Amino acid sequence: MKYRRFAASAILCMGLSGLLLAAPTSERKTELLYLLAQDCGACHGMRLMGGLGPSLKPDALRQWNAEQLAQTILNGRPGTPMPPWSPFMTRQEALWLAQQLKEGISR
């Protein structure tokens, strides 16, 4: 699967320091947004409007808070194609990414 290919490259690109940081640095934020575009976009659509996975636009996410979204990012959704991303990001990074989704990401 696509996320398995990403796993090897992510570990090489991020290094352990990216996994240990409490809050994302500017560089790490760029990496997280790239992951969102390339890996999440493969299922949620390149414009995050939905595809195999649901839309990640703010209107579609309004019923969930950032903590709930971060838990989904980190743990995935068992029984669905949504994989857990906890091997590749910290809780703080998942919260930051969830907040970006809640606010809307412009492209």
N, CA, C and O atoms as CSV, one atom per row, in Angstrom:
chain,resi,resn,atom,element,x,y,z
A,1,MET,N,N,0.827,-1.189,0.000
A,1,MET,CA,C,0.000,0.000,0.000
A,1,MET,C,C,0.871,1.251,0.000
A,1,MET,O,O,2.057,1.212,0.328
A,2,LYS,N,N,0.250,2.346,-0.374
A,2,LYS,CA,C,0.966,3.601,-0.492
A,2,LYS,C,C,1.609,4.028,0.829
A,2,LYS,O,O,2.733,4.530,0.828
A,3,TYR,N,N,0.911,3.834,1.961
A,3,TYR,CA,C,1.477,4.307,3.225
A,3,TYR,C,C,2.683,3.488,3.636
A,3,TYR,O,O,3.516,3.984,4.394
A,4,ARG,N,N,2.814,2.266,3.172
A,4,ARG,CA,C,4.014,1.476,3.476
A,4,ARG,C,C,5.226,2.038,2.764
A,4,ARG,O,O,6.320,2.093,3.326
A,5,ARG,N,N,5.026,2.458,1.515
A,5,ARG,CA,C,6.137,3.083,0.790
A,5,ARG,C,C,6.540,4.377,1.476
A,5,ARG,O,O,7.723,4.704,1.567
A,6,PHE,N,N,5.550,5.102,1.953
A,6,PHE,CA,C,5.842,6.350,2.635
A,6,PHE,C,C,6.608,6.110,3.929
A,6,PHE,O,O,7.449,6.925,4.307
A,7,ALA,N,N,6.333,5.015,4.605
A,7,ALA,CA,C,6.945,4.728,5.901
A,7,ALA,C,C,8.464,4.779,5.824
A,7,ALA,O,O,9.108,5.436,6.643
A,8,ALA,N,N,9.029,4.101,4.861
A,8,ALA,CA,C,10.485,4.075,4.749
A,8,ALA,C,C,11.043,5.454,4.443
A,8,ALA,O,O,12.026,5.873,5.054
A,9,SER,N,N,10.429,6.163,3.505
A,9,SER,CA,C,10.946,7.481,3.164
A,9,SER,C,C,10.707,8.489,4.282
A,9,SER,O,O,11.521,9.390,4.487
A,10,ALA,N,N,9.604,8.346,5.004
A,10,ALA,CA,C,9.320,9.278,6.093
A,10,ALA,C,C,10.353,9.177,7.197
A,10,ALA,O,O,10.805,10.190,7.731
A,11,ILE,N,N,10.722,7.962,7.533
A,11,ILE,CA,C,11.716,7.774,8.587
A,11,ILE,C,C,13.040,8.375,8.163
A,11,ILE,O,O,13.721,9.002,8.974
A,12,LEU,N,N,13.411,8.197,6.922
A,12,LEU,CA,C,14.656,8.780,6.433
A,12,LEU,C,C,14.589,10.296,6.401
A,12,LEU,O,O,15.556,10.968,6.762
A,13,CYS,N,N,13.453,10.845,5.972
A,13,CYS,CA,C,13.328,12.297,5.856
A,13,CYS,C,C,13.191,12.985,7.204
A,13,CYS,O,O,13.775,14.045,7.430
A,14,MET,N,N,12.426,12.386,8.090
A,14,MET,CA,C,12.134,13.036,9.367
A,14,MET,C,C,13.267,12.859,10.362
A,14,MET,O,O,13.603,13.789,11.094
A,15,GLY,N,N,13.841,11.701,10.393
A,15,GLY,CA,C,14.811,11.400,11.423
A,15,GLY,C,C,14.116,11.317,12.766
A,15,GLY,O,O,12.940,11.661,12.884
A,16,LEU,N,N,14.818,10.875,13.752
A,16,LEU,CA,C,14.225,10.749,15.079
A,16,LEU,C,C,13.892,12.093,15.696
A,16,LEU,O,O,12.951,12.188,16.483
A,17,SER,N,N,14.638,13.133,15.359
A,17,SER,CA,C,14.367,14.439,15.974
A,17,SER,C,C,12.959,14.920,15.666
A,17,SER,O,O,12.323,15.527,16.528
A,18,GLY,N,N,12.454,14.670,14.471
A,18,GLY,CA,C,11.098,15.074,14.129
A,18,GLY,C,C,10.053,14.361,14.952
A,18,GLY,O,O,8.981,14.912,15.202
A,19,LEU,N,N,10.345,13.145,15.378
A,19,LEU,CA,C,9.395,12.386,16.167
A,19,LEU,C,C,9.380,12.800,17.631
A,19,LEU,O,O,8.401,12.551,18.334
A,20,LEU,N,N,10.452,13.428,18.099
A,20,LEU,CA,C,10.598,13.734,19.519
A,20,LEU,C,C,10.200,15.170,19.876
A,20,LEU,O,O,10.086,15.489,21.060
A,21,LEU,N,N,9.991,16.024,18.908
A,21,LEU,CA,C,9.661,17.413,19.185
A,21,LEU,C,C,8.256,17.539,19.752
A,21,LEU,O,O,7.335,16.856,19.306
A,22,ALA,N,N,8.096,18.415,20.737
A,22,ALA,CA,C,6.791,18.621,21.358
A,22,ALA,C,C,5.858,19.404,20.431
A,22,ALA,O,O,4.692,19.036,20.280
A,23,ALA,N,N,6.345,20.454,19.823
A,23,ALA,CA,C,5.534,21.268,18.911
A,23,ALA,C,C,6.243,21.309,17.567
A,23,ALA,O,O,7.472,21.364,17.518
A,24,PRO,N,N,5.494,21.282,16.488
A,24,PRO,CA,C,6.142,21.259,15.174
A,24,PRO,C,C,6.932,22.531,14.889
A,24,PRO,O,O,6.472,23.642,15.154
A,25,THR,N,N,8.113,22.346,14.351
A,25,THR,CA,C,8.912,23.474,13.880
A,25,THR,C,C,8.367,23.904,12.527
A,25,THR,O,O,7.513,23.225,11.955
A,26,SER,N,N,8.838,24.988,12.031
A,26,SER,CA,C,8.434,25.470,10.719
A,26,SER,C,C,8.735,24.417,9.646
A,26,SER,O,O,7.908,24.154,8.773
A,27,GLU,N,N,9.909,23.830,9.722
A,27,GLU,CA,C,10.292,22.792,8.755
A,27,GLU,C,C,9.368,21.577,8.865
A,27,GLU,O,O,8.946,21.013,7.855
A,28,ARG,N,N,9.062,21.186,10.095
A,28,ARG,CA,C,8.200,20.019,10.292
A,28,ARG,C,C,6.777,20.307,9.814
A,28,ARG,O,O,6.115,19.425,9.266
A,29,LYS,N,N,6.310,21.526,10.016
A,29,LYS,CA,C,4.983,21.897,9.514
A,29,LYS,C,C,4.926,21.718,8.002
A,29,LYS,O,O,3.932,21.228,7.466
A,30,THR,N,N,5.994,22.118,7.318
A,30,THR,CA,C,6.065,21.933,5.866
A,30,THR,C,C,5.995,20.457,5.513
A,30,THR,O,O,5.310,20.074,4.564
A,31,GLU,N,N,6.704,19.621,6.276
A,31,GLU,CA,C,6.671,18.172,6.036
A,31,GLU,C,C,5.276,17.603,6.266
A,31,GLU,O,O,4.814,16.758,5.499
A,32,LEU,N,N,4.610,18.057,7.310
A,32,LEU,CA,C,3.264,17.574,7.611
A,32,LEU,C,C,2.277,17.976,6.520
A,32,LEU,O,O,1.406,17.189,6.150
A,33,LEU,N,N,2.407,19.180,6.011
A,33,LEU,CA,C,1.527,19.623,4.930
A,33,LEU,C,C,1.809,18.839,3.649
A,33,LEU,O,O,0.893,18.561,2.875
A,34,TYR,N,N,3.065,18.488,3.428
A,34,TYR,CA,C,3.409,17.651,2.278
A,34,TYR,C,C,2.782,16.264,2.437
A,34,TYR,O,O,2.216,15.722,1.487
A,35,LEU,N,N,2.883,15.704,3.621
A,35,LEU,CA,C,2.270,14.405,3.902
A,35,LEU,C,C,0.763,14.489,3.646
A,35,LEU,O,O,0.184,13.591,3.035
A,36,LEU,N,N,0.141,15.553,4.107
A,36,LEU,CA,C,-1.287,15.743,3.903
A,36,LEU,C,C,-1.621,15.753,2.413
A,36,LEU,O,O,-2.554,15.081,1.972
A,37,ALA,N,N,-0.858,16.513,1.652
A,37,ALA,CA,C,-1.133,16.629,0.216
A,37,ALA,C,C,-0.890,15.316,-0.510
A,37,ALA,O,O,-1.711,14.899,-1.327
A,38,GLN,N,N,0.213,14.669,-0.226
A,38,GLN,CA,C,0.602,13.491,-0.994
A,38,GLN,C,C,-0.030,12.198,-0.497
A,38,GLN,O,O,-0.552,11.419,-1.295
A,39,ASP,N,N,0.010,11.966,0.785
A,39,ASP,CA,C,-0.457,10.685,1.316
A,39,ASP,C,C,-1.935,10.720,1.691
A,39,ASP,O,O,-2.687,9.818,1.321
A,40,CYS,N,N,-2.349,11.728,2.403
A,40,CYS,CA,C,-3.777,11.832,2.751
A,40,CYS,C,C,-4.589,12.111,1.490
A,40,CYS,O,O,-5.687,11.583,1.317
A,41,GLY,N,N,-4.033,12.952,0.609
A,41,GLY,CA,C,-4.713,13.306,-0.625
A,41,GLY,C,C,-4.973,12.117,-1.532
A,41,GLY,O,O,-5.885,12.154,-2.357
A,42,ALA,N,N,-4.177,11.055,-1.387
A,42,ALA,CA,C,-4.382,9.865,-2.215
A,42,ALA,C,C,-5.764,9.253,-1.968
A,42,ALA,O,O,-6.369,8.705,-2.890
A,43,CYS,N,N,-6.255,9.338,-0.767
A,43,CYS,CA,C,-7.580,8.778,-0.441
A,43,CYS,C,C,-8.647,9.860,-0.260
A,43,CYS,O,O,-9.806,9.652,-0.619
A,44,HIS,N,N,-8.268,10.995,0.286
A,44,HIS,CA,C,-9.237,12.048,0.584
A,44,HIS,C,C,-9.365,13.053,-0.559
A,44,HIS,O,O,-10.091,14.041,-0.448
A,45,GLY,N,N,-8.657,12.794,-1.651
A,45,GLY,CA,C,-8.696,13.674,-2.810
A,45,GLY,C,C,-7.609,14.725,-2.736
A,45,GLY,O,O,-7.295,15.233,-1.660
A,46,MET,N,N,-7.045,15.044,-3.863
A,46,MET,CA,C,-5.936,16.007,-3.894
A,46,MET,C,C,-6.366,17.392,-3.410
A,46,MET,O,O,-5.531,18.179,-2.965
A,47,ARG,N,N,-7.641,17.688,-3.494
A,47,ARG,CA,C,-8.163,18.953,-2.963
A,47,ARG,C,C,-8.870,18.733,-1.628
A,47,ARG,O,O,-9.538,19.630,-1.113
A,48,LEU,N,N,-8.717,17.533,-1.074
A,48,LEU,CA,C,-9.278,17.131,0.221
A,48,LEU,C,C,-10.802,17.189,0.233
A,48,LEU,O,O,-11.417,17.345,1.289
A,49,MET,N,N,-11.401,17.064,-0.936
A,49,MET,CA,C,-12.860,17.140,-1.041
A,49,MET,C,C,-13.518,15.756,-0.956
A,49,MET,O,O,-14.736,15.637,-1.095
A,50,GLY,N,N,-12.724,14.730,-0.732
A,50,GLY,CA,C,-13.264,13.387,-0.611
A,50,GLY,C,C,-12.890,12.526,-1.800
A,50,GLY,O,O,-12.548,13.024,-2.873
A,51,GLY,N,N,-12.961,11.256,-1.589
A,51,GLY,CA,C,-12.634,10.251,-2.595
A,51,GLY,C,C,-12.935,8.914,-1.952
A,51,GLY,O,O,-14.078,8.647,-1.580
A,52,LEU,N,N,-11.925,8.071,-1.818
A,52,LEU,CA,C,-12.082,6.837,-1.055
A,52,LEU,C,C,-12.429,7.189,0.392
A,52,LEU,O,O,-13.289,6.558,1.006
A,53,GLY,N,N,-11.751,8.202,0.924
A,53,GLY,CA,C,-12.031,8.709,2.273
A,53,GLY,C,C,-12.909,9.947,2.198
A,53,GLY,O,O,-13.069,10.529,1.125
A,54,PRO,N,N,-13.480,10.354,3.326
A,54,PRO,CA,C,-14.372,11.520,3.325
A,54,PRO,C,C,-13.627,12.838,3.103
A,54,PRO,O,O,-12.399,12.897,3.167
A,55,SER,N,N,-14.386,13.866,2.846
A,55,SER,CA,C,-13.841,15.213,2.703
A,55,SER,C,C,-13.140,15.640,3.989
A,55,SER,O,O,-13.577,15.306,5.091
A,56,LEU,N,N,-12.051,16.382,3.830
A,56,LEU,CA,C,-11.341,16.952,4.974
A,56,LEU,C,C,-11.469,18.474,4.990
A,56,LEU,O,O,-10.636,19.169,5.573
A,57,LYS,N,N,-12.500,18.975,4.357
A,57,LYS,CA,C,-12.767,20.410,4.360
A,57,LYS,C,C,-13.418,20.807,5.691
A,57,LYS,O,O,-14.078,19.980,6.321
A,58,PRO,N,N,-13.241,22.060,6.126
A,58,PRO,CA,C,-13.776,22.499,7.421
A,58,PRO,C,C,-15.263,22.206,7.621
A,58,PRO,O,O,-15.658,21.790,8.710
A,59,ASP,N,N,-16.088,22.411,6.609
A,59,ASP,CA,C,-17.528,22.146,6.759
A,59,ASP,C,C,-17.798,20.684,7.095
A,59,ASP,O,O,-18.684,20.375,7.891
A,60,ALA,N,N,-17.032,19.795,6.485
A,60,ALA,CA,C,-17.222,18.363,6.713
A,60,ALA,C,C,-16.685,17.928,8.082
A,60,ALA,O,O,-17.071,16.879,8.599
A,61,LEU,N,N,-15.804,18.729,8.659
A,61,LEU,CA,C,-15.162,18.370,9.931
A,61,LEU,C,C,-15.740,19.113,11.130
A,61,LEU,O,O,-15.305,18.884,12.259
A,62,ARG,N,N,-16.700,19.990,10.911
A,62,ARG,CA,C,-17.170,20.863,12.000
A,62,ARG,C,C,-17.729,20.099,13.196
A,62,ARG,O,O,-17.708,20.619,14.311
A,63,GLN,N,N,-18.223,18.896,12.999
A,63,GLN,CA,C,-18.805,18.136,14.120
A,63,GLN,C,C,-17.746,17.523,15.042
A,63,GLN,O,O,-18.075,17.046,16.128
A,64,TRP,N,N,-16.486,17.533,14.619
A,64,TRP,CA,C,-15.414,16.981,15.446
A,64,TRP,C,C,-14.459,18.079,15.869
A,64,TRP,O,O,-14.191,19.015,15.116
A,65,ASN,N,N,-13.945,17.950,17.100
A,65,ASN,CA,C,-12.931,18.906,17.541
A,65,ASN,C,C,-11.547,18.405,17.126
A,65,ASN,O,O,-11.399,17.274,16.664
A,66,ALA,N,N,-10.547,19.253,17.295
A,66,ALA,CA,C,-9.192,18.920,16.859
A,66,ALA,C,C,-8.656,17.678,17.568
A,66,ALA,O,O,-7.942,16.882,16.958
A,67,GLU,N,N,-8.986,17.503,18.831
A,67,GLU,CA,C,-8.520,16.324,19.575
A,67,GLU,C,C,-9.081,15.041,18.961
A,67,GLU,O,O,-8.352,14.061,18.810
A,68,GLN,N,N,-10.347,15.036,18.612
A,68,GLN,CA,C,-10.955,13.853,17.995
A,68,GLN,C,C,-10.322,13.565,16.639
A,68,GLN,O,O,-10.059,12.410,16.304
A,69,LEU,N,N,-10.082,14.603,15.870
A,69,LEU,CA,C,-9.436,14.411,14.567
A,69,LEU,C,C,-8.010,13.900,14.737
A,69,LEU,O,O,-7.563,13.033,13.986
A,70,ALA,N,N,-7.300,14.434,15.720
A,70,ALA,CA,C,-5.928,13.979,15.972
A,70,ALA,C,C,-5.904,12.500,16.351
A,70,ALA,O,O,-5.007,11.763,15.941
A,71,GLN,N,N,-6.883,12.074,17.128
A,71,GLN,CA,C,-6.951,10.652,17.500
A,71,GLN,C,C,-7.174,9.780,16.266
A,71,GLN,O,O,-6.593,8.700,16.160
A,72,THR,N,N,-8.004,10.236,15.340
A,72,THR,CA,C,-8.219,9.490,14.104
A,72,THR,C,C,-6.941,9.455,13.276
A,72,THR,O,O,-6.590,8.415,12.720
A,73,ILE,N,N,-6.248,10.580,13.191
A,73,ILE,CA,C,-4.989,10.631,12.458
A,73,ILE,C,C,-3.996,9.641,13.072
A,73,ILE,O,O,-3.367,8.863,12.355
A,74,LEU,N,N,-3.859,9.671,14.372
A,74,LEU,CA,C,-2.863,8.830,15.044
A,74,LEU,C,C,-3.225,7.347,15.047
A,74,LEU,O,O,-2.354,6.496,14.864
A,75,ASN,N,N,-4.498,7.036,15.253
A,75,ASN,CA,C,-4.911,5.644,15.434
A,75,ASN,C,C,-5.561,5.024,14.208
A,75,ASN,O,O,-5.779,3.813,14.175
A,76,GLY,N,N,-5.869,5.818,13.212
A,76,GLY,CA,C,-6.561,5.304,12.038
A,76,GLY,C,C,-7.995,4.956,12.370
A,76,GLY,O,O,-8.512,5.332,13.421
A,77,ARG,N,N,-8.626,4.242,11.475
A,77,ARG,CA,C,-10.002,3.779,11.677
A,77,ARG,C,C,-10.039,2.297,11.361
A,77,ARG,O,O,-10.075,1.912,10.192
A,78,PRO,N,N,-10.031,1.460,12.391
A,78,PRO,CA,C,-10.065,0.011,12.162
A,78,PRO,C,C,-11.247,-0.378,11.269
A,78,PRO,O,O,-12.346,0.164,11.392
A,79,GLY,N,N,-10.994,-1.319,10.378
A,79,GLY,CA,C,-12.030,-1.786,9.475
A,79,GLY,C,C,-12.193,-0.921,8.235
A,79,GLY,O,O,-13.058,-1.185,7.400
A,80,THR,N,N,-11.363,0.115,8.112
A,80,THR,CA,C,-11.390,0.982,6.935
A,80,THR,C,C,-9.967,1.082,6.384
A,80,THR,O,O,-9.031,0.611,7.031
A,81,PRO,N,N,-9.783,1.677,5.222
A,81,PRO,CA,C,-8.423,1.864,4.694
A,81,PRO,C,C,-7.606,2.919,5.441
A,81,PRO,O,O,-6.416,3.077,5.170
A,82,MET,N,N,-8.232,3.651,6.386
A,82,MET,CA,C,-7.513,4.714,7.114
A,82,MET,C,C,-6.484,4.105,8.047
A,82,MET,O,O,-6.846,3.486,9.048
A,83,PRO,N,N,-5.167,4.276,7.724
A,83,PRO,CA,C,-4.116,3.696,8.555
A,83,PRO,C,C,-3.777,4.590,9.748
A,83,PRO,O,O,-4.080,5.783,9.735
A,84,PRO,N,N,-3.156,4.025,10.765
A,84,PRO,CA,C,-2.656,4.857,11.865
A,84,PRO,C,C,-1.362,5.566,11.441
A,84,PRO,O,O,-0.467,4.951,10.861
A,85,TRP,N,N,-1.281,6.842,11.735
A,85,TRP,CA,C,-0.087,7.613,11.401
A,85,TRP,C,C,0.801,7.859,12.614
A,85,TRP,O,O,1.771,8.612,12.527
A,86,SER,N,N,0.483,7.236,13.740
A,86,SER,CA,C,1.292,7.432,14.956
A,86,SER,C,C,2.760,7.047,14.795
A,86,SER,O,O,3.595,7.615,15.500
A,87,PRO,N,N,3.129,6.117,13.911
A,87,PRO,CA,C,4.561,5.860,13.749
A,87,PRO,C,C,5.308,7.032,13.114
A,87,PRO,O,O,6.537,7.079,13.161
A,88,PHE,N,N,4.575,7.977,12.520
A,88,PHE,CA,C,5.207,9.032,11.748
A,88,PHE,C,C,5.046,10.426,12.312
A,88,PHE,O,O,5.647,11.373,11.804
A,89,MET,N,N,4.239,10.569,13.363
A,89,MET,CA,C,4.069,11.896,13.947
A,89,MET,C,C,3.673,11.788,15.416
A,89,MET,O,O,3.133,10.777,15.866
A,90,THR,N,N,3.954,12.845,16.133
A,90,THR,CA,C,3.623,12.916,17.552
A,90,THR,C,C,2.182,13.378,17.730
A,90,THR,O,O,1.530,13.795,16.773
A,91,ARG,N,N,1.705,13.302,18.936
A,91,ARG,CA,C,0.362,13.790,19.253
A,91,ARG,C,C,0.263,15.285,18.963
A,91,ARG,O,O,-0.732,15.742,18.401
A,92,GLN,N,N,1.279,16.043,19.338
A,92,GLN,CA,C,1.275,17.491,19.095
A,92,GLN,C,C,1.225,17.797,17.610
A,92,GLN,O,O,0.532,18.721,17.186
A,93,GLU,N,N,1.953,17.030,16.821
A,93,GLU,CA,C,1.933,17.238,15.376
A,93,GLU,C,C,0.561,16.898,14.791
A,93,GLU,O,O,0.063,17.604,13.914
A,94,ALA,N,N,-0.043,15.822,15.277
A,94,ALA,CA,C,-1.386,15.446,14.816
A,94,ALA,C,C,-2.402,16.516,15.207
A,94,ALA,O,O,-3.300,16.829,14.426
A,95,LEU,N,N,-2.271,17.076,16.402
A,95,LEU,CA,C,-3.164,18.159,16.824
A,95,LEU,C,C,-2.995,19.389,15.940
A,95,LEU,O,O,-3.975,20.026,15.556
A,96,TRP,N,N,-1.754,19.715,15.623
A,96,TRP,CA,C,-1.496,20.864,14.749
A,96,TRP,C,C,-2.129,20.630,13.386
A,96,TRP,O,O,-2.789,21.517,12.846
A,97,LEU,N,N,-1.934,19.446,12.831
A,97,LEU,CA,C,-2.497,19.120,11.523
A,97,LEU,C,C,-4.027,19.146,11.565
A,97,LEU,O,O,-4.669,19.654,10.646
A,98,ALA,N,N,-4.599,18.602,12.624
A,98,ALA,CA,C,-6.057,18.616,12.778
A,98,ALA,C,C,-6.578,20.053,12.825
A,98,ALA,O,O,-7.603,20.363,12.217
A,99,GLN,N,N,-5.885,20.915,13.533
A,99,GLN,CA,C,-6.306,22.317,13.624
A,99,GLN,C,C,-6.223,22.992,12.256
A,99,GLN,O,O,-7.085,23.797,11.904
A,100,GLN,N,N,-5.194,22.664,11.494
A,100,GLN,CA,C,-5.078,23.227,10.143
A,100,GLN,C,C,-6.263,22.795,9.290
A,100,GLN,O,O,-6.816,23.592,8.533
A,101,LEU,N,N,-6.649,21.527,9.416
A,101,LEU,CA,C,-7.804,21.034,8.665
A,101,LEU,C,C,-9.077,21.749,9.102
A,101,LEU,O,O,-9.899,22.110,8.259
A,102,LYS,N,N,-9.251,21.959,10.398
A,102,LYS,CA,C,-10.431,22.651,10.920
A,102,LYS,C,C,-10.521,24.080,10.372
A,102,LYS,O,O,-11.610,24.574,10.079
A,103,GLU,N,N,-9.368,24.732,10.239
A,103,GLU,CA,C,-9.323,26.118,9.770
A,103,GLU,C,C,-9.401,26.216,8.258
A,103,GLU,O,O,-9.778,27.256,7.719
A,104,GLY,N,N,-9.051,25.153,7.579
A,104,GLY,CA,C,-9.050,25.151,6.122
A,104,GLY,C,C,-7.670,25.390,5.566
A,104,GLY,O,O,-6.986,26.340,5.949
A,105,ILE,N,N,-7.275,24.549,4.687
A,105,ILE,CA,C,-5.952,24.658,4.070
A,105,ILE,C,C,-6.153,25.134,2.637
A,105,ILE,O,O,-6.847,24.495,1.846
A,106,SER,N,N,-5.536,26.259,2.319
A,106,SER,CA,C,-5.691,26.786,0.965
A,106,SER,C,C,-4.603,26.228,0.063
A,106,SER,O,O,-3.454,26.052,0.468
A,107,ARG,N,N,-4.999,25.957,-1.166
A,107,ARG,CA,C,-4.048,25.480,-2.171
A,107,ARG,C,C,-4.293,26.203,-3.461
A,107,ARG,O,O,-3.602,25.955,-4.449
